[in-house]
Protein backbone atom coordinates (compact mmCIF):
# COMPACT_ATOMS: atom_id res chain seq x y z
CA UNK A 1 0.00 0.00 0.00
CA UNK A 2 1.41 3.36 -0.97
CA UNK A 3 1.75 6.43 1.19
CA UNK A 4 -0.61 8.29 -1.14
CA UNK A 5 -3.37 5.75 -0.54
CA UNK A 6 -3.16 6.45 3.22
CA UNK A 7 -3.30 10.21 2.80
CA UNK A 8 -6.90 11.23 3.48
CA UNK A 9 -6.18 14.80 2.42
CA UNK A 10 -4.95 13.90 -1.05
CA UNK A 11 -6.87 15.39 -4.01
CA UNK A 12 -7.93 11.94 -5.20
CA UNK A 13 -9.52 11.07 -1.85
CA UNK A 14 -11.25 14.44 -1.54
CA UNK A 15 -12.79 14.03 -4.98
CA UNK A 16 -14.63 10.81 -4.08
CA UNK A 17 -15.77 11.77 -0.54
CA UNK A 18 -19.59 12.18 -0.47
CA UNK A 19 -21.07 15.47 0.63
CA UNK A 20 -22.72 14.79 4.02
CA UNK A 21 -23.44 18.31 5.10
CA UNK A 22 -27.17 19.02 5.59
CA UNK A 23 -28.33 22.37 4.30
CA UNK A 24 -30.99 24.52 5.93
CA UNK A 25 -33.15 24.05 2.85
CA UNK A 26 -33.09 20.25 3.08
CA UNK A 27 -33.95 20.38 6.79
CA UNK A 28 -36.91 22.71 6.17
CA UNK A 29 -38.13 20.44 3.37
CA UNK A 30 -38.00 17.49 5.78
CA UNK A 31 -40.09 19.48 8.30
CA UNK A 32 -42.63 20.38 5.60
CA UNK A 33 -42.98 16.73 4.56
CA UNK A 34 -43.37 15.69 8.20
CA UNK A 35 -46.11 18.28 8.78
CA UNK A 36 -47.92 17.18 5.61
CA UNK A 37 -47.73 13.52 6.69
CA UNK A 38 -49.14 14.36 10.14
CA UNK A 39 -51.97 16.43 8.63
CA UNK A 40 -52.89 13.65 6.23
CA UNK A 41 -52.81 11.07 9.04
CA UNK A 42 -54.97 13.16 11.38
CA UNK A 43 -57.37 14.29 8.66
CA UNK A 44 -58.02 11.00 6.88
CA UNK A 45 -56.83 8.07 9.00
CA UNK A 46 -56.79 8.45 12.81
CA UNK A 47 -57.06 11.36 15.21
CA UNK A 48 -56.87 11.59 19.03
CA UNK A 49 -59.71 12.81 21.25
CA UNK A 50 -60.31 13.10 24.98
CA UNK A 51 -63.31 12.14 27.11
CA UNK A 52 -64.26 15.06 29.40
CA UNK A 53 -67.36 13.63 31.10
CA UNK A 54 -68.96 10.52 32.61
CA UNK A 55 -71.78 10.22 30.05
CA UNK A 56 -70.30 7.07 28.48
CA UNK A 57 -69.63 5.12 31.69
CA UNK A 58 -68.93 2.26 32.19
CA UNK A 59 -67.31 1.89 28.76
CA UNK A 60 -65.47 5.23 28.52
CA UNK A 61 -64.24 7.23 31.50
CA UNK A 62 -63.47 10.85 32.12
CA UNK A 63 -59.75 11.14 31.41
CA UNK A 64 -59.63 8.60 28.58
CA UNK A 65 -57.58 9.60 25.55
CA UNK A 66 -58.88 7.68 22.58
CA UNK A 67 -58.16 7.38 18.89
CA UNK A 68 -60.91 7.65 16.30
CA UNK A 69 -60.90 6.22 12.79
CA UNK A 70 -61.69 9.04 10.35
CA UNK A 71 -62.58 7.11 7.19
CA UNK A 72 -65.63 4.95 8.15
CA UNK A 73 -68.17 7.79 7.81
CA UNK A 74 -66.52 9.78 5.04
CA UNK A 75 -64.91 13.20 5.24
CA UNK A 76 -66.23 16.70 5.82
CA UNK A 77 -64.65 20.03 6.66
CA UNK A 78 -64.69 18.85 10.28
CA UNK A 79 -62.13 16.21 9.29
CA UNK A 80 -59.57 18.90 8.49
CA UNK A 81 -57.46 20.89 10.98
CA UNK A 82 -59.03 24.28 11.52
CA UNK A 83 -62.29 23.12 9.89
CA UNK A 84 -61.83 25.26 6.74
CA UNK A 85 -65.04 25.82 4.75
CA UNK A 86 -63.65 24.25 1.58
CA UNK A 87 -66.81 22.26 0.80
CA UNK A 88 -70.21 21.40 2.22
CA UNK A 89 -71.47 18.00 3.27
CA UNK A 90 -69.35 14.85 3.25
CA UNK A 91 -67.44 13.00 0.56
CA UNK A 92 -67.33 9.19 0.52
CA UNK A 93 -70.20 9.44 3.01
CA UNK A 94 -71.37 6.35 4.90
CA UNK A 95 -73.86 6.13 7.73
CA UNK A 96 -72.64 4.56 10.98
CA UNK A 97 -74.00 1.27 12.21
CA UNK A 98 -76.27 1.07 15.21
CA UNK A 99 -74.10 0.60 18.26
CA UNK A 100 -71.10 2.52 16.93
CA UNK A 101 -69.46 4.89 19.39
CA UNK A 102 -69.21 8.01 17.27
CA UNK A 103 -67.50 11.35 17.72
CA UNK A 104 -69.33 14.35 16.31
CA UNK A 105 -69.65 18.11 16.61
CA UNK A 106 -72.30 19.55 18.91
CA UNK A 107 -74.98 21.08 16.67
CA UNK A 108 -74.88 24.43 18.50
CA UNK A 109 -71.42 24.95 19.98
CA UNK A 110 -69.28 22.81 17.67
CA UNK A 111 -67.62 21.10 20.65
CA UNK A 112 -66.53 17.47 20.25
CA UNK A 113 -69.07 15.01 21.69
CA UNK A 114 -69.02 11.22 21.90
CA UNK A 115 -72.16 9.06 22.12
CA UNK A 116 -73.47 5.73 20.91
CA UNK A 117 -75.53 5.55 17.72
CA UNK A 118 -78.97 4.11 18.53
CA UNK A 119 -81.25 5.28 15.71
CA UNK A 120 -80.60 5.65 11.97
CA UNK A 121 -82.70 7.58 9.42
CA UNK A 122 -86.19 6.09 9.26
CA UNK A 123 -85.97 4.48 12.71
CA UNK A 124 -88.52 5.25 15.41
CA UNK A 125 -86.93 5.61 18.85
CA UNK A 126 -88.60 5.96 22.25
CA UNK A 127 -87.74 5.18 25.88
CA UNK A 128 -90.22 3.49 28.21
CA UNK A 129 -89.36 2.92 31.88
CA UNK A 130 -85.67 3.13 30.99
CA UNK A 131 -85.88 0.60 28.14
CA UNK A 132 -85.10 1.76 24.61
CA UNK A 133 -87.89 1.02 22.14
CA UNK A 134 -86.51 0.74 18.59
CA UNK A 135 -89.05 0.53 15.76
CA UNK A 136 -91.73 -0.58 18.17
CA UNK A 137 -89.68 -3.35 19.81
CA UNK A 138 -87.88 -3.07 23.17
CA UNK A 139 -84.16 -3.67 23.02
CA UNK A 140 -83.04 -6.75 24.91
CA UNK A 141 -81.84 -5.62 28.34
CA UNK A 142 -80.32 -7.98 30.89
CA UNK A 143 -79.25 -7.33 34.45
CA UNK A 144 -75.43 -7.47 34.51
CA UNK A 145 -74.84 -6.93 38.22
CA UNK A 146 -72.93 -3.84 39.24
CA UNK A 147 -70.15 -1.69 37.85
CA UNK A 148 -67.52 -0.60 40.38
CA UNK A 149 -65.94 2.62 39.09
CA UNK A 150 -62.84 3.79 41.00
CA UNK A 151 -63.30 7.34 42.28
CA UNK A 152 -60.53 9.82 41.54
CA UNK A 153 -59.81 13.47 40.86
CA UNK A 154 -61.85 13.39 37.65
CA UNK A 155 -64.44 10.73 38.55
CA UNK A 156 -66.95 11.28 41.31
CA UNK A 157 -70.02 9.39 42.45
CA UNK A 158 -73.55 10.47 41.62
CA UNK A 159 -75.43 10.11 44.89
CA UNK A 160 -78.75 9.88 43.01
CA UNK A 161 -77.66 6.66 41.32
CA UNK A 162 -74.37 5.44 42.74
CA UNK A 163 -73.26 3.99 46.07
CA UNK A 164 -69.86 4.78 47.58
CA UNK A 165 -68.06 1.60 48.63
CA UNK A 166 -65.05 1.73 50.96
CA UNK A 167 -64.69 5.42 50.19
CA UNK A 168 -62.84 4.68 46.94
CA UNK A 169 -65.34 3.07 44.55
CA UNK A 170 -68.69 4.16 43.14
CA UNK A 171 -71.07 1.26 42.54
CA UNK A 172 -73.76 1.55 39.85
CA UNK A 173 -76.44 -0.78 38.53
CA UNK A 174 -75.27 -2.26 35.24
CA UNK A 175 -77.22 -3.73 32.32
CA UNK A 176 -76.29 -5.38 29.03
CA UNK A 177 -78.22 -3.93 26.11
CA UNK A 178 -78.40 -5.80 22.81
CA UNK A 179 -79.35 -4.38 19.41
CA UNK A 180 -81.29 -6.31 16.74
CA UNK A 181 -77.95 -6.89 14.95
CA UNK A 182 -76.66 -8.80 17.99
CA UNK A 183 -74.20 -6.09 19.01
CA UNK A 184 -74.24 -5.61 22.77
CA UNK A 185 -72.64 -3.28 25.30
CA UNK A 186 -72.92 -2.32 28.96
CA UNK A 187 -75.03 0.58 30.23
CA UNK A 188 -75.61 2.18 33.62
CA UNK A 189 -79.06 2.97 35.00
CA UNK A 190 -79.89 4.97 38.13
CA UNK A 191 -83.48 3.75 38.13
CA UNK A 192 -86.44 6.09 37.76
CA UNK A 193 -85.15 9.67 38.00
CA UNK A 194 -88.33 11.49 36.97
CA UNK A 195 -88.71 14.62 34.84
CA UNK A 196 -85.85 17.11 34.81
CA UNK A 197 -85.95 20.83 34.19
CA UNK A 198 -83.99 21.97 31.15
CA UNK A 199 -81.72 25.00 31.13
CA UNK A 200 -81.01 27.37 28.27
CA UNK A 201 -77.74 28.91 27.02
CA UNK A 202 -77.68 31.41 29.90
CA UNK A 203 -78.24 28.81 32.60
CA UNK A 204 -81.87 29.80 33.10
CA UNK A 205 -84.87 27.52 32.73
CA UNK A 206 -85.91 26.64 29.20
CA UNK A 207 -89.54 27.49 28.50
CA UNK A 208 -92.11 25.95 26.17
CA UNK A 209 -94.27 27.97 23.78
CA UNK A 210 -96.70 28.72 26.61
CA UNK A 211 -93.95 30.10 28.86
CA UNK A 212 -93.85 27.09 31.17
CA UNK A 213 -90.55 25.46 32.25
CA UNK A 214 -89.59 22.53 30.06
CA UNK A 215 -89.17 19.18 31.78
CA UNK A 216 -88.05 15.90 30.21
CA UNK A 217 -88.06 12.46 31.79
CA UNK A 218 -85.06 10.61 30.25
CA UNK A 219 -86.61 7.26 31.22
CA UNK A 220 -89.84 7.98 29.33
CA UNK A 221 -89.74 9.78 26.00
CA UNK A 222 -92.28 9.93 23.19
CA UNK A 223 -91.55 8.10 19.93
CA UNK A 224 -89.40 10.09 17.52
CA UNK A 225 -88.97 9.25 13.84
CA UNK A 226 -85.37 9.94 12.83
CA UNK A 227 -85.42 12.10 9.66
CA UNK A 228 -83.23 11.53 6.63
CA UNK A 229 -79.64 12.61 7.30
CA UNK A 230 -80.08 12.57 11.10
CA UNK A 231 -79.00 10.22 13.90
CA UNK A 232 -80.37 9.42 17.36
CA UNK A 233 -77.49 9.29 19.85
CA UNK A 234 -77.43 8.14 23.48
CA UNK A 235 -74.82 7.95 26.21
CA UNK A 236 -74.22 4.58 27.89
CA UNK A 237 -74.63 6.26 31.29
CA UNK A 238 -78.32 6.61 30.62
CA UNK A 239 -79.30 8.88 33.51
CA UNK A 240 -76.21 11.08 33.28
CA UNK A 241 -76.07 11.87 29.58
CA UNK A 242 -77.40 14.88 27.67
CA UNK A 243 -78.08 13.31 24.30
CA UNK A 244 -80.77 13.04 21.61
CA UNK A 245 -83.48 12.74 24.25
CA UNK A 246 -82.91 16.43 24.94
CA UNK A 247 -83.06 19.42 22.58
CA UNK A 248 -79.77 20.81 21.30
CA UNK A 249 -78.61 23.63 23.59
CA UNK A 250 -75.11 24.83 24.56
CA UNK A 251 -73.53 22.55 27.20
CA UNK A 252 -76.62 20.38 27.05
CA UNK A 253 -78.53 18.02 24.82
CA UNK A 254 -77.65 17.37 21.20
CA UNK A 255 -81.06 16.72 19.67
CA UNK A 256 -81.12 14.68 16.47
CA UNK A 257 -77.57 14.92 15.14
CA UNK A 258 -76.91 15.79 11.50
CA UNK A 259 -74.78 13.07 9.90
CA UNK A 260 -72.60 15.80 8.36
CA UNK A 261 -71.38 16.57 11.90
CA UNK A 262 -69.76 13.15 12.26
CA UNK A 263 -65.98 13.12 12.75
CA UNK A 264 -65.06 9.50 13.27
CA UNK A 265 -65.64 6.17 14.98
CA UNK A 266 -64.02 5.67 18.37
CA UNK A 267 -61.62 2.74 18.10
CA UNK A 268 -59.22 2.34 21.03
CA UNK A 269 -58.14 3.93 24.32
CA UNK A 270 -54.58 5.17 23.87
CA UNK A 271 -54.10 6.56 27.36
CA UNK A 272 -56.14 7.12 30.49
CA UNK A 273 -55.52 9.26 33.54
CA UNK A 274 -57.36 9.51 36.85
CA UNK A 275 -57.11 13.30 36.83
CA UNK A 276 -54.10 13.69 39.13
CA UNK A 277 -51.67 14.12 36.22
CA UNK A 278 -49.72 17.39 36.05
CA UNK A 279 -47.83 17.91 32.80
CA UNK A 280 -45.06 19.92 34.47
CA UNK A 281 -44.45 17.06 36.95
CA UNK A 282 -43.33 14.01 34.95
CA UNK A 283 -43.47 11.68 37.97
CA UNK A 284 -47.27 12.11 38.04
CA UNK A 285 -47.56 10.71 34.52
CA UNK A 286 -46.93 7.17 35.78
CA UNK A 287 -48.80 7.50 39.05
CA UNK A 288 -51.98 8.84 37.45
CA UNK A 289 -52.18 6.33 34.58
CA UNK A 290 -55.00 3.80 34.46
CA UNK A 291 -52.85 1.03 33.05
CA UNK A 292 -55.71 -1.46 32.75
CA UNK A 293 -57.49 0.81 30.27
CA UNK A 294 -54.61 1.61 27.94
CA UNK A 295 -54.95 -0.23 24.64
CA UNK A 296 -58.51 -1.41 25.28
CA UNK A 297 -60.89 -1.60 22.32
CA UNK A 298 -64.10 0.41 22.21
Secondary structure, DSSP 8 states (H G I E B T S, - for coil): --HHHH-TTSHHHHHHS------HHHHHHHHHHHHHHHHHHHHHTEEEEE--SSTTTTTS-TTEEEEEESSTT-B-GGGSTT---S-SS-BS-----TT-EEEEE-TTT--EEEEEEEE-TT-EEEEETTEEEETTEE-EEEEEEEEEEE-BTTB---TTT-EEETTTEEEEEEEEEE-TTS-EEEEE-------EE-B-TTSSB-B-TTS-B-EE-TTSEEEEE--TTEEEEE-SBTTS--STTS---TTS---SEEGGGEEEEEEEEEEEB-S---TT-THHHHHTB-TTTTT-B-
